[in-house]
């Protein structure tokens, strides 16, 4: 298991675990980040990510992206 920040651009991965407080996990779930869900990194700049999750593109800062384990 590695954090989402370690994924390469264009790589489709599966979410294995989401860490953090309940509020953070709930917020990520509302955005579509759920265990077993697929996520694709579109681009990465300075640790911040733009990812494709379900049918949406979402921007994540590095602190949020490190909580998503793939």
Backbone bond lengths (Angstrom), bond angles and torsions (degrees), N, CA, C in turn:
res aa  C-N    CA-C-N  psi(-1)  N-CA   C-N-CA  omega(-1)  CA-C   N-CA-C  phi
1 X - - - 1.451 - - 1.528 109.10 -
2 X 1.324 114.75 129.74 1.466 120.46 177.27 1.531 108.29 -131.61
3 X 1.355 117.56 158.47 1.470 119.16 177.69 1.526 111.03 -71.25
4 X 1.309 115.37 155.23 1.462 122.12 -179.39 1.532 111.62 -57.52
5 X 1.320 117.92 -28.00 1.468 121.15 -179.66 1.525 112.46 -62.96
6 X 1.333 117.46 -18.33 1.461 121.14 -179.12 1.532 112.69 -87.61
7 X 1.321 118.28 -8.01 1.463 121.56 -179.17 1.526 110.11 -73.14
8 X 1.314 116.05 149.64 1.457 122.17 178.15 1.528 110.40 -86.49
9 X 1.320 116.74 152.15 1.465 121.08 177.18 1.525 109.61 -60.98
10 X 1.331 116.23 134.47 1.444 122.15 -179.69 1.522 114.04 89.29
11 X 1.306 117.11 -6.76 1.465 121.97 -177.22 1.532 110.27 -87.29
12 X 1.343 116.53 124.09 1.462 120.53 175.74 1.523 108.82 -89.07
13 X 1.317 116.39 128.86 1.458 121.51 -177.70 1.527 110.12 -129.83
14 X 1.313 115.45 168.67 1.465 121.94 178.43 1.530 108.00 -114.79
15 X 1.324 116.57 134.25 1.459 121.79 179.58 1.529 109.06 -75.01
16 X 1.338 116.35 124.62 1.453 121.71 -179.03 1.526 112.37 -100.29
17 X 1.346 116.60 -31.54 1.457 120.29 -175.95 1.519 108.87 -160.85
18 X 1.329 116.02 148.33 1.460 121.32 174.14 1.520 107.13 -125.29
19 X 1.330 116.20 123.21 1.457 121.13 -177.21 1.523 110.12 -103.00
20 X 1.317 115.39 168.83 1.460 120.52 177.43 1.511 111.77 116.21
21 X 1.332 115.20 -179.12 1.461 121.52 179.83 1.522 110.11 -69.75
22 X 1.329 115.02 162.02 1.461 120.87 -178.29 1.523 112.40 -56.03
23 X 1.339 117.29 -39.85 1.469 120.54 -178.96 1.531 111.13 -62.95
24 X 1.315 115.78 -40.41 1.470 120.21 -179.03 1.520 109.93 -68.89
25 X 1.330 117.29 -44.88 1.466 120.86 179.08 1.524 110.66 -62.40
26 X 1.339 117.02 -38.23 1.466 120.98 178.43 1.525 110.51 -65.39
27 X 1.320 117.19 -43.27 1.467 121.38 179.69 1.532 110.68 -62.51
28 X 1.318 116.98 -43.55 1.466 120.04 178.48 1.530 110.80 -65.31
29 X 1.334 117.21 -37.79 1.468 120.63 178.03 1.532 110.21 -63.82
30 X 1.324 117.49 -38.19 1.468 121.19 177.89 1.527 111.50 -63.97
31 X 1.326 116.21 -30.03 1.465 121.04 178.02 1.526 112.11 -81.95
32 X 1.337 117.49 -9.02 1.458 121.03 177.99 1.505 114.62 108.60
33 X 1.323 117.88 2.25 1.465 121.46 -179.94 1.518 108.95 -88.19
34 X 1.334 116.30 96.84 1.464 122.16 -179.72 1.528 108.84 -125.91
35 X 1.324 116.04 152.67 1.465 121.22 179.30 1.523 108.76 -60.22
36 X 1.325 115.58 131.06 1.456 121.73 -177.94 1.523 112.87 92.96
37 X 1.321 117.20 -11.32 1.465 121.26 179.67 1.519 111.67 -78.56
38 X 1.326 115.20 153.69 1.459 120.37 179.30 1.525 109.34 -95.61
39 X 1.316 115.15 141.88 1.455 121.97 179.13 1.528 108.32 -140.25
40 X 1.332 115.87 138.11 1.463 121.83 179.41 1.518 109.22 -120.29
41 X 1.318 117.26 128.42 1.457 121.45 176.63 1.528 108.05 -78.08
42 X 1.335 116.26 121.39 1.464 121.12 178.34 1.530 110.01 -87.06
43 X 1.330 116.48 -50.39 1.460 119.91 177.05 1.519 110.16 -152.84
44 X 1.329 114.10 160.68 1.457 120.93 -179.02 1.523 108.12 -138.34
45 X 1.339 116.58 129.95 1.453 120.89 -179.69 1.522 108.61 -142.36
46 X 1.313 116.71 113.78 1.450 121.21 178.31 1.515 114.22 61.82
47 X 1.317 117.79 30.98 1.456 121.18 -179.69 1.515 113.59 90.49
48 X 1.334 117.55 -17.15 1.457 121.40 177.27 1.525 109.06 -86.39
49 X 1.331 116.21 144.79 1.458 120.75 -173.53 1.519 111.87 -121.78
50 X 1.318 115.30 149.14 1.456 122.23 163.36 1.521 104.97 -114.57
51 X 1.330 115.84 122.29 1.459 120.66 -175.17 1.516 110.45 -126.00
52 X 1.327 114.90 153.89 1.465 122.95 174.33 1.517 106.18 -100.88
53 X 1.336 116.01 119.33 1.456 120.80 176.75 1.520 106.61 -131.89
54 X 1.339 115.26 125.09 1.463 122.06 -171.49 1.526 107.94 55.79
55 X 1.327 120.24 -122.11 1.462 121.27 -179.60 1.517 112.57 -107.90
56 X 1.325 117.88 20.34 1.464 121.75 -175.99 1.517 111.16 -125.31
57 X 1.325 114.51 153.62 1.458 120.54 170.63 1.516 107.37 -103.95
58 X 1.326 115.14 133.11 1.457 121.40 -175.99 1.521 108.66 -129.41
59 X 1.341 116.01 137.46 1.463 121.17 174.76 1.528 108.54 -95.52
60 X 1.319 116.25 132.38 1.466 122.35 178.67 1.515 109.67 -125.18
61 X 1.329 116.31 137.34 1.454 117.65 172.85 1.530 108.49 -80.55
62 X 1.309 115.78 170.16 1.465 120.11 -172.79 1.524 111.83 -63.24
63 X 1.334 118.49 -37.06 1.466 120.04 -177.72 1.529 111.21 -65.76
64 X 1.334 118.43 -36.37 1.463 121.03 177.98 1.525 110.84 -74.79
65 X 1.321 117.34 -40.18 1.459 121.46 -177.95 1.526 112.05 -65.22
66 X 1.331 117.43 -31.26 1.471 119.85 -179.97 1.526 111.54 -71.48
67 X 1.325 118.44 -16.26 1.465 121.80 178.83 1.530 112.39 -81.78
68 X 1.324 117.01 -14.07 1.453 122.12 -179.32 1.522 108.43 -96.59
69 X 1.323 115.81 114.26 1.460 121.09 -177.36 1.516 110.48 -100.04
70 X 1.341 115.68 132.98 1.461 121.43 -179.43 1.520 110.48 -117.18
